[in-house]
Amino acid sequence: MSQSCVRMEELDFFNFPEGFPPRRGGYGLIHVESGGGRAYPNSALVKFYAKLGLHRYNRLEGTNFELDSLMTFNIRSAASPYYITLVARLPSSGLQQIFQVLVEEERLGYLDLTCPISRPQGTESSKKESTPFLRPHSEPVSATYQDRLVDWPSSIIPWPSSEIAFSDTKRFYMLNESELQCDWISLYVELAICTAHRKIKARDLSNFDLEIVQVAIESLDDKEPPSLMSRAAVIYIAYKDVVKSLRTGEPYHYQAVVRRVINEATGTLSIQGDCWIAAAATALADRGLRSSPTS
């Protein structure tokens, strides 16, 4: 079959240029080689998107892969899908594995992402673009919440009022000291920062020194109590910017709220979120400017 006759659904968007005809039919992608120390666009975002894909895979498959290095990625302009090829490794054994990750930006300038694909390259599922979920799951999908809030960010989820705080143990699960070290918590905060400030470059990440102070998890599923492993949840994160505090001598306290849903049927990970200075959030809440939580 000639390239001009290739149907879009048959193309391998991770494979450039062999997998698809570039700049043809409106689905041409920009190809970026990320090795060799060369600069490339959205360098901080791509790194965090790669980590998000591994986070999805680890949650679904019970593994602990970490990002070793980026290889290539293919993107469009504006809000774009990111077709990322990367090298991951297992810290326990040093085993390295090439992965393919797809992260889709639903809106530009906000943390509003879906990740339908994260898989080892060369697996059977990598040959079937329509079946990115590695293992069949028969668990029913809850109808009490949406995968994504379609009117995000107008439906920003508020920080609980000081009267409620997180004292309701049936509603909130408070992470203990050791659980605060989970790397996905910092990843969510970094994604909230970098999606809002897209000009941040990979070299700027050395200036990131975020101290996670408190995390609470609220389940979106009425039948599932909140826990560290909740697949549909709102995560409330209080953190400090250590670098700014050291530089100015003043404490910099922030809050972030991230809504995370892993669809039980498809395995697609959806996250939406925002972050702000804690004092500003309190003032907005007192004036009733932040909307109520929505399912």
N, C-alpha and C positions, 0 to 999 in steps of 0.2 A: 504494500500500500504506500503510495507516495505521501510525502509530508503534507502536501496541500489537501489530501483527502483524509487525514487523520482526524478523528472526532475528538472533541475536547476531553470527553470523559475517559478516553483511552490514553491520554498523554501522561507521562511521568514528569511532574513539575519539579521534582527533586533533581532530575537528570538534565543537565544543560551542557552543550546545545543539542545532544543527540536525541533527547526525549521529546522535543517539541520544536516547531519552527518559530524562531524568535520574531517578535514584532509582527505576527501574522494573525489576522482575525480578531484583533482587539484583546488578545490574552498574552501578548508578549511580556516577558519579565526582564528585569535587570539582574544580571548574574554578577555575583561578588565572590571573589576568592579571598578568604580571610587569613590565610597563612602568610608566613614570611615577614611578619612585622609591619605590613603595609596598612595604611589608614583606610577605613571604609565607612560608609554612611551608617548612622544610627548604631554605632558600635556598642554603646552601653545597653541599648534596648535589645539588640540581637543576643547578647550574652544572657540577659535575664529571660528572654523568650526561650532560649535553649534550655535554661535551667527549669523553666516552667514545664516544658515538655518532659523532661526527666522526672520532675515531681509527679506529673500525671502517671507516667509509667510505673514509678515506684509505688504509688498509692494503689494502683490496680493490680500489680504483679507481686507486691510484697518484697521488692528488691531495694537496694540502696546505692544505685548508680549516681555518680557525681560527674559534673562537667570537667573534662580534661582540656579539650581545645575545640575551637570551631574550625570547620573545613571550608564549606561553601554555604551560600544562601541565595535564594532567588526571591525578588520582591517586585511589586508594582509601585506606582506612585500613590500619594495620599494614604488613606487608610488601606492597608494592604495585607494580604496573606504573606507569611514568611515561611518559605520552604527551606528548612535548615538541615544541613548534614554536619554532624559533629562526632567527636570522639568522647566517649564516656568511660569511666573506670569504676571498678569496685574497690573501695578502700581496703577491705579485708584481705583481698587476694592480689590486688594490682591488675586484675584482668581488665583488658581494654576491649571496647566494643563500639563499632560505628553505628550511630543512630540516625534516623530520619524523624524530624519533628515539624509539624505544621501548626503554627499559631496564627490566628486570624484576628486582625484589629477590627472591631465592630464600629468604633468611633475614634476619631483622631483627637488627641489631646486629653484623653481620659483613660482610666484603667477600665477597659471594657473589652475583654479578650475571650476567645474560645480556642480550645486546643483539642481537635478531634483525632489527631494522629501523633503518636510517639512510639517508635518501634525499632528494634534492631534491624539494620540493613541486611537483606538477604534472607529474612524469614519469609515463610509462606505468605503472611499477611502483607508484607511489603510489595508483593506482586499483585495485590488486589486492593486497589484504591478505595473500593466501595466497602471494604471490611477492615477498618483500621483497628478494631477492638480485638485483641489477641485471643481472648477466651470467651466462649459463649456464656452469658449470664442470663438466668431465667427469673431473677428477682423482679417483682412487679415495680413499675415506675409510679411513684406517688403522684397523685393529682392535686395535692394541696399546695404546691408551689410551682413556679415556672423555672425553667433552666436559666433564663435571662430576664431581666426587667427591661422590657422593650422601650420604656420611656426614660431610661437612665440617660443623663444624670439628674433629671428633674425630680426623680423619686429617691433622693439621697437618704440613706438610712441614718437616723440620728444616734448620737451617743446617748445611752440611758441617763435619765435625769439623776441628780444627786440624791433625790429621795429614794429612788429605786436602787441606784448603784448596781452592784452585782450580788446582792445579798440573797436573791431568790435562787437557791441551789437547784430547783427543779427546772428553772428556765436557763440558767447559765452554768457552764462548767469552767471553773477557774484553773488555769494551768499552774502546776507547781514549779519550783525553781529550776529543776532539771528539764522540764518540758519547755520552758522558755527558750532553751537553747536549740530547739528544732529549727533547722535552716530554712524551712519553708516560711516561717513567720517573718524573718528578715527579708526573704525574697518578695513576699507580698508588699511589704513597705517600700522596698526598692522599686518595685514595679509601679506602685502608685506615684512615687516621686518622678521616675523617668518617663512614664507615659505622659505626665503633665508638663515635663520640661525635656523635650525631645533633643535639645541641643547638648545635653550632657554626653560627654564622650567617655570611652572606656578608661582613658588615663585619669579622668576625674574621679573614678570610683575609689581611688586610694584615699580620697578625702572623706569618704563615707565611713563614719564610725557611729553606728546606731546602737544604743543600749535599749534592749527590750525590757520594759519595767513591769508590765502587767498585760495579760491576755485572757479574754473571756470568750467562750464559744456558745452560741445560741443555735439550737437545731431548728431548721425550717420544717422538718418532718414531725408532725404531731405524734407519730407513733414511735419516734426514735429519741431517746434522751440525749442531751448534748454530751459530746465526748471529744477527745483528741482526734478520733477517727471518723467523725461525722462527715458524711459525703455531701450533705446539703446543709449549709450552716452560714451564719453571719459571725465573723471573727472581729472582735473589738481589741485593738492593740494600742497600748500606751507606750511611748518610747521617747528617748532623749537623743538629741544630736550632740554627741560628746565633743566633736571638733569645734562646733560653734560655741559651745559652753567654755571650752578652754581658751578660745581666741578672744572672747569678749568678757569672760568672767561672769556672765549671766547664764542662768539655767534656760535651756531651750527644750520645753516639753511639748510633745506633739501627740495627736491621736490619729488613728487610721481605722477605717471600717471597711472590711472586705467581705463581699458575698460570694461564696463558693458553692458550686453545684457540680457534682459528677453524675451524669445521667447513667442510671443503672443498665439501661438497655443498649446504649451506643458507646458508653465509655467516654463521651465528650466532656471535657472539663471546661466550665464557664466561670470566669471571675470578673467581678465588677467592684470598684472601690474608690476611695478618696482618702486624702490625709490633710491635716490642717494643724495650726498652732492651737494648743489646748485651750488657752484663754479665749481665743476667738470663737471656738466651737461652743464654749459655755455661754458666751454672750448671745450668740445666735439662738441657742436653745432657749434661753431665758425670754427672748423676744418671740419665740414660736416660729422662727423662720425656717427651721429644718422640718421636713415632712415626717409623717409617721412611718414606721417600718411597713413594708409591703411584702407579701409572700411571692 
